[in-house]
Amino acid sequence: MPWKPRAPSDLQRQLDATQLKLLRANAELEHKTQCVSRLEILVAERNACIDALHGRIDQLRDQNRRLDQENDHLAEMVRLAPQLDATV
């Protein structure tokens, strides 16, 4: 004679509902963890790009400083040039 399955009790239904909530929460946590990992990678790439751009800015500032010095030197040469022509 086969056994008839017993109707689930309230406690069993609560247990099933809680297990389902836990599975959903774990899936959501895993998804959010993957998103965080991807965002960390993107932030690291962005920071590397920013660092490279800061280095380029520093190079250009240094180049501008040297060009300004050269410009000042040439301007001084031009300013003194008429005085040299008058004395010769």
N, CA, C and O of each residue as an XYZ file, in Angstrom:
352
protein
N       0.832     -1.172      0.000
C       0.000      0.000      0.000
C       0.879      1.238      0.000
O       1.673      1.425      0.923
N       0.755      2.116     -1.044
C       1.618      3.298     -1.123
C       1.229      4.359     -0.087
O       0.077      4.499      0.321
N       2.247      5.074      0.298
C       2.027      6.142      1.282
C       1.481      7.362      0.586
O       1.899      7.700     -0.522
N       0.558      8.015      1.229
C       0.045      9.281      0.699
C       0.947     10.404      1.224
O       1.283     10.449      2.407
N       1.331     11.316      0.308
C       2.163     12.415      0.820
C       1.348     13.296      1.761
O       0.176     13.595      1.531
N       2.014     13.686      2.803
C       1.363     14.518      3.794
C       1.344     15.959      3.295
O       2.290     16.393      2.637
N       0.298     16.699      3.592
C       0.213     18.110      3.217
C       1.288     18.882      3.971
O       1.511     18.644      5.158
N       1.963     19.822      3.272
C       3.020     20.567      3.967
C       2.438     21.404      5.111
O       1.368     22.001      4.992
N       3.154     21.424      6.177
C       2.722     22.198      7.347
C       3.085     23.660      7.135
O       3.819     24.012      6.211
N       2.555     24.497      8.010
C       2.888     25.925      7.950
C       4.383     26.136      8.120
O       4.985     26.984      7.462
N       4.964     25.361      9.000
C       6.397     25.470      9.230
C       7.181     25.100      7.966
O       8.171     25.754      7.638
N       6.749     24.069      7.266
C       7.412     23.658      6.029
C       7.269     24.739      4.963
O       8.225     25.020      4.239
N       6.096     25.344      4.857
C       5.889     26.425      3.881
C       6.765     27.624      4.213
O       7.332     28.243      3.313
N       6.882     27.956      5.485
C       7.756     29.063      5.892
C       9.211     28.742      5.571
O       9.965     29.597      5.107
N       9.587     27.495      5.827
C      10.945     27.075      5.513
C      11.219     27.190      4.011
O      12.263     27.700      3.605
N      10.291     26.720      3.200
C      10.460     26.810      1.744
C      10.553     28.258      1.288
O      11.386     28.593      0.446
N       9.694     29.125      1.843
C       9.715     30.537      1.474
C      11.032     31.187      1.891
O      11.596     31.995      1.153
N      11.513     30.828      3.078
C      12.780     31.389      3.557
C      13.950     30.913      2.707
O      14.853     31.691      2.401
N      13.940     29.641      2.323
C      15.003     29.122      1.463
C      14.997     29.818      0.109
O      16.055     30.122     -0.442
N      13.816     30.066     -0.424
C      13.715     30.772     -1.700
C      14.245     32.196     -1.585
O      14.952     32.674     -2.472
N      13.902     32.875     -0.484
C      14.431     34.235     -0.256
C      15.954     34.211     -0.168
O      16.633     35.078     -0.717
N      16.481     33.200      0.532
C      17.930     33.082      0.670
C      18.596     32.853     -0.679
O      19.634     33.452     -0.960
N      18.025     32.006     -1.511
C      18.575     31.776     -2.850
C      18.568     33.054     -3.675
O      19.540     33.365     -4.362
N      17.463     33.794     -3.603
C      17.381     35.060     -4.353
C      18.398     36.073     -3.831
O      19.052     36.771     -4.607
N      18.520     36.143     -2.501
C      19.480     37.080     -1.909
C      20.908     36.709     -2.311
O      21.713     37.590     -2.613
N      21.227     35.415     -2.317
C      22.568     34.980     -2.727
C      22.835     35.305     -4.191
O      23.937     35.721     -4.546
N      21.828     35.116     -5.040
C      21.991     35.437     -6.461
C      22.203     36.935     -6.642
O      23.037     37.357     -7.443
N      21.447     37.736     -5.896
C      21.603     39.193     -5.982
C      22.970     39.626     -5.473
O      23.609     40.502     -6.055
N      23.413     39.008     -4.385
C      24.736     39.322     -3.841
C      25.830     38.973     -4.837
O      26.773     39.745     -5.014
N      25.718     37.833     -5.482
C      26.711     37.429     -6.481
C      26.731     38.414     -7.647
O      27.798     38.788     -8.133
N      25.552     38.828     -8.089
C      25.467     39.803     -9.190
C      26.110     41.129     -8.792
O      26.869     41.718     -9.562
N      25.797     41.590     -7.586
C      26.372     42.862     -7.126
C      27.884     42.746     -6.938
O      28.616     43.700     -7.203
N      28.348     41.597     -6.489
C      29.788     41.389     -6.334
C      30.486     41.451     -7.690
O      31.567     42.028     -7.811
N      29.869     40.860     -8.705
C      30.433     40.924    -10.056
C      30.446     42.362    -10.565
O      31.410     42.790    -11.198
N      29.382     43.104    -10.289
C      29.323     44.511    -10.704
C      30.417     45.322    -10.018
O      31.074     46.150    -10.650
N      30.608     45.083     -8.736
C      31.647     45.802     -7.987
C      33.023     45.480     -8.552
O      33.858     46.372     -8.699
N      33.265     44.222     -8.866
C      34.559     43.831     -9.431
C      34.803     44.548    -10.753
O      35.901     45.046    -11.003
N      33.782     44.600    -11.591
C      33.921     45.284    -12.888
C      34.155     46.783    -12.681
O      34.967     47.391    -13.378
N      33.447     47.364    -11.732
C      33.647     48.791    -11.456
C      35.054     49.063    -10.930
O      35.655     50.084    -11.266
N      35.579     48.163    -10.114
C      36.945     48.337     -9.614
C      37.949     48.306    -10.766
O      38.912     49.072    -10.777
N      37.721     47.422    -11.729
C      38.590     47.361    -12.905
C      38.501     48.666    -13.695
O      39.518     49.219    -14.115
N      37.282     49.150    -13.892
C      37.090     50.387    -14.647
C      37.725     51.582    -13.940
O      38.304     52.455    -14.587
N      37.616     51.620    -12.615
C      38.235     52.709    -11.855
C      39.754     52.654    -11.989
O      40.404     53.688    -12.140
N      40.316     51.453    -11.933
C      41.774     51.307    -12.077
C      42.225     51.766    -13.462
O      43.245     52.443    -13.587
N      41.470     51.401    -14.507
C      41.805     51.843    -15.865
C      41.683     53.353    -15.981
O      42.527     54.004    -16.597
N      40.631     53.911    -15.388
C      40.429     55.366    -15.427
C      41.571     56.079    -14.710
O      42.084     57.083    -15.204
N      41.970     55.563    -13.547
C      43.076     56.174    -12.804
C      44.380     56.104    -13.593
O      45.169     57.048    -13.570
N      44.609     55.004    -14.283
C      45.821     54.881    -15.101
C      45.797     55.912    -16.223
O      46.815     56.536    -16.524
N      44.640     56.086    -16.835
C      44.505     57.082    -17.905
C      44.734     58.488    -17.352
O      45.424     59.298    -17.971
N      44.161     58.772    -16.203
C      44.334     60.093    -15.577
C      45.798     60.330    -15.244
O      46.314     61.425    -15.465
N      46.475     59.309    -14.711
C      47.904     59.455    -14.386
C      48.724     59.736    -15.645
O      49.640     60.557    -15.626
N      48.387     59.046    -16.741
C      49.099     59.286    -17.998
C      48.856     60.709    -18.485
O      49.777     61.366    -18.970
N      47.640     61.180    -18.360
C      47.325     62.551    -18.793
C      48.021     63.579    -17.908
O      48.478     64.612    -18.398
N      48.104     63.302    -16.602
C      48.841     64.214    -15.711
C      50.318     64.269    -16.110
O      50.928     65.338    -16.105
N      50.881     63.121    -16.452
C      52.272     63.101    -16.911
C      52.450     63.924    -18.175
O      53.421     64.669    -18.303
N      51.512     63.792    -19.112
C      51.578     64.573    -20.357
C      51.442     66.059    -20.060
O      52.142     66.874    -20.660
N      50.556     66.421    -19.149
C      50.400     67.831    -18.766
C      51.699     68.369    -18.186
O      52.115     69.481    -18.512
N      52.346     67.577    -17.320
C      53.626     68.001    -16.738
C      54.681     68.195    -17.819
O      55.454     69.152    -17.763
N      54.722     67.293    -18.806
C      55.671     67.434    -19.915
C      55.404     68.723    -20.691
O      56.333     69.461    -21.018
N      54.149     68.984    -20.977
C      53.810     70.186    -21.749
C      54.097     71.453    -20.955
O      54.524     72.457    -21.526
N      53.870     71.421    -19.653
C      54.196     72.596    -18.828
C      55.700     72.846    -18.838
O      56.150     73.988    -18.928
N      56.469     71.768    -18.746
C      57.919     71.906    -18.779
C      58.370     72.454    -20.135
O      59.231     73.331    -20.204
N      57.783     71.933    -21.203
C      58.106     72.433    -22.547
C      57.740     73.913    -22.666
O      58.514     74.696    -23.218
N      56.578     74.302    -22.158
C      56.175     75.712    -22.201
C      57.128     76.586    -21.405
O      57.441     77.701    -21.822
N      57.595     76.091    -20.257
C      58.548     76.849    -19.445
C      59.850     77.069    -20.210
O      60.399     78.171    -20.206
N      60.346     76.010    -20.868
C      61.582     76.146    -21.655
C      61.386     77.106    -22.825
O      62.263     77.917    -23.124
N      60.226     77.012    -23.487
C      59.957     77.925    -24.601
C      59.844     79.371    -24.126
O      60.286     80.292    -24.813
N      59.253     79.565    -22.956
C      59.190     80.919    -22.394
C      60.586     81.459    -22.107
O      60.868     82.630    -22.360
N      61.460     80.600    -21.575
C      62.838     81.029    -21.315
C      63.548     81.389    -22.623
O      64.246     82.399    -22.708
N      63.359     80.552    -23.626
C      63.974     80.825    -24.929
C      63.413     82.120    -25.515
O      64.153     82.928    -26.077
N      62.112     82.308    -25.379
C      61.478     83.524    -25.887
C      62.043     84.755    -25.175
O      62.349     85.757    -25.820
N      62.179     84.683    -23.868
C      62.744     85.811    -23.114
C      64.176     86.091    -23.566
O      64.569     87.249    -23.713
N      64.944     85.045    -23.782
C      66.336     85.208    -24.230
C      66.386     85.871    -25.609
O      67.165     86.797    -25.832
N      65.540     85.384    -26.536
C      65.528     85.969    -27.884
C      65.013     87.408    -27.865
O      65.507     88.261    -28.602
N      64.019     87.669    -27.018
C      63.512     89.042    -26.907
C      64.599     89.967    -26.378
O      64.710     91.112    -26.818
N      65.389     89.487    -25.450
C      66.496     90.289    -24.918
C      67.544     90.543    -26.002
O      68.116     91.630    -26.083
N      67.794     89.504    -26.853
C      68.746     89.682    -27.951
C      68.240     90.740    -28.933
O      69.018     91.574    -29.396
N      66.967     90.714    -29.247
C      66.392     91.699    -30.174
C      66.429     93.079    -29.546
O      66.685     94.066    -30.235
N      66.177     93.162    -28.255
C      66.199     94.460    -27.580
C      67.612     95.061    -27.599
O      67.767     96.275    -27.734
N      68.628     94.224    -27.466
C      70.003     94.706    -27.469
C      70.564     94.887    -28.867
O      71.557     95.596    -29.027
N      69.982     94.287    -29.872
C      70.494     94.344    -31.246
C      70.577     95.778    -31.782
O      71.600     96.108    -32.382
N      69.588     96.649    -31.615
C      69.726     98.015    -32.130
C      70.865     98.776    -31.452
O      71.516     99.615    -32.074
N      71.094     98.484    -30.198
C      72.195     99.159    -29.504
C      73.528     98.714    -30.089
O      74.446     99.527    -30.189
N      73.661     97.468    -30.472
C      74.904     96.987    -31.064
C      75.121     97.620    -32.437
O      76.248     97.991    -32.767
N      74.048     97.752    -33.257
C      74.158     98.353    -34.580
C      74.575     99.803    -34.473
O      75.345    100.268    -35.313
N      74.108    100.534    -33.485
C      74.432    101.946    -33.334
C      75.882    102.134    -32.921
O      76.485    103.151    -33.265
N      76.440    101.215    -32.216
C      77.826    101.367    -31.775
C      78.818    100.948    -32.838
O      79.983    101.342    -32.775
N      78.400    100.172    -33.800
C      79.314     99.683    -34.820
C      79.489    100.656    -35.926
O      80.233    100.390    -36.870
